Amino acid sequence: MYKVLIVDDELPARELLKMKIDWKSIGFQITGMAKNGKEALEFYNSYKPDLVITDIEMPVMDGLSLIQSIKEINESQPIIILSCHESFSYARKAIKLGVNDYLIKDSIETEELRTIITHMFKKQETNKKKLSSQSETISQKKKSVVTRHLIKYVMNDSKQQEYISQYELHLYGNQFKLLFIDIEILDQDLSKPQSQFFNNDAIESLQYLIRLSLNDYALGEICHDEGNCFIVVYGVTKSHSQMDSQGEALEICASIRNNINSKFNTQTTIGVSSPFSKLINLNTAYNESKQCVNRKIISGYDKTYLFSNVSSIDKDQYIKILNVKLNRINDYLNNYNFKPIFKEIDDIFLQNLKGFMQYNYLKHTNWTLLSMLIEFCSKNNLSFIELSGSHSPWETIMDMKTVDGMCTWFNRNIEIISDLLCSKVDNNYSYHVQKSINYIHKHYSQNISLNDLSEMDNLNSSYLSRIFKKETGTSITDYINKVRTEEAKSLIQNSNKKMYEIAELTGFSSTQRFFLIFKKVVGSSPGDFRKN
């Protein structure tokens, strides 16, 4: 019930107002009546009524003086003035003092008074709730900022406790866990940064949903990290065994995921740190849970991942196995044996990495493979950036959502490289011989030597010369002369260029040598060939 004080120097007027409406029906009760301003002020100081209804002209202290005194005590105090005066001068003075309404005694109707009072307090309640909500929001924002500061920056125990006490953070208990929540928005333009899709209102809504889930299980704090990521720190309530605490964590994560995904079109992946007893380990727990979330690339999104501390022996053994496979791929690549590479890459991404589930090893694998391909392309006069269609291959790989996508990307680019290098390969020729043939056809107009071809392939010149003659039936020099002569024949037939110009364009060292080689290959001189 709201308390009402009626102030009027005339008793009938006070009694009439008391009986004017059914006060209880609208949630009010008359708790005091006074015959002048002084008496009313004393009552006000003692009982703090919610509503004051006062006359203006009264002995000892008039209504305007009473209003001014009350407003000095409580600026937001609701006050209604009732007066016989119709002069606006009184209304003006009352308005300046901040009254809520000004009514004429003799003309007031019961329903009018009821409506004015109920609307006044309905609006006041709305404002109170709004202020309370704003205050709570500001408080939560402060707590969120402080919690994030405690997690991201390492500080001593006394400093942490100072922050916790000052901002009344719910970080108490014998054991804690930290959750890293990564929210992936579905059906969005992935060319835009994900952080653009969650505005401040959405972030507040998400924190509210997370808090709802957390409050069902434990006390803790929530903060927004970066982009679409959030952090939860809570006191473990089921700490009797590791199984109990893990079970509780899985229940909390499932509740958070269900709450978020039911309100937003999202996938929610959550990493759970190992339990810790001292808040000084917050930063370590943050890194653990974030590392867990990275496993989504390997094992899938919209799941919960618990941190597991793999022994250093297991790690050392795994990296040895991984490096053996990577070295094998490098050997295949340098021997232009592309076919087995695809199987090795499938084994690494789809079996080994998924089995071990370590994001750091995924980065190691991607970087090693990418370096191999770039180096191989450079040796073979290919631009990996051009053939891969990416100005930043590393970012392209690491932005991929799954290891399946990464595996496909590497296999596709190796297939492109293989096709480029072997597109003209005759089944009768080995790779090195075909590579030399391709080079000759492309650079016949330049000075080509056996040493140029052998250095390009990192082969012994005698060995290259021997296998070339064995596979093609002709020497490298004769093959070069044949290619140049064929090109010269085309120019003689299809242009009016002079013979010395043709000799220069087709890579012959002199016109005399051009005539000599041409007659040897074709059986007639260049001049006779043009005539015929």
Buried (B, 14 or more C-beta within 10 A) or exposed (E): EBBBBBBBBEEEBBEEBEEEBEBEEBEBEBBBBBBBBBBBBEBBEEEEBBBBBBBBEBEEBBBBBBBBBBBEEEEEBBBBBBBBBEEEEBBEBBBEBBBBBBBEBEEBEEEEBBEBBEEBBEEBEEEEEEEEEEEEEEEBBBBBEBBBEBBEEEBEEEEBEEBBEEBEBBBEBEBBBBBBBBBBBEEEEEEEEBEEBBEEEBBBBBBBBBBEBBEEBBBBBBBBBEBBBBBBBBBBEBBEEEEEBBEBBBBBBBBBBEBBBEEBEBBBBBBBBBBBEEBBBBBBBBBBBBBBBBBBBBBBBBBBBBBEEEEEEEBEEBBEEBEEBBEEBBEBBEEBEBEEBBEBBBEBBBEBBBEBBBBEBBBBBBEBBBEBBBBBBEEBEBEBEEBBEBEEBEEBBBEBEBBBEBBBBBBEBBEBBBEEBBEEBEEEBBBBBBBBBBBBBEBBEEEBEBEBBBEBBEBEBEEBBEBBBEBBEEEBEBBBBBBBBBBBBEBBEEEEBEBEEBBBBBBBEEBEEBBBBBBEBBEEBBEEBBEE
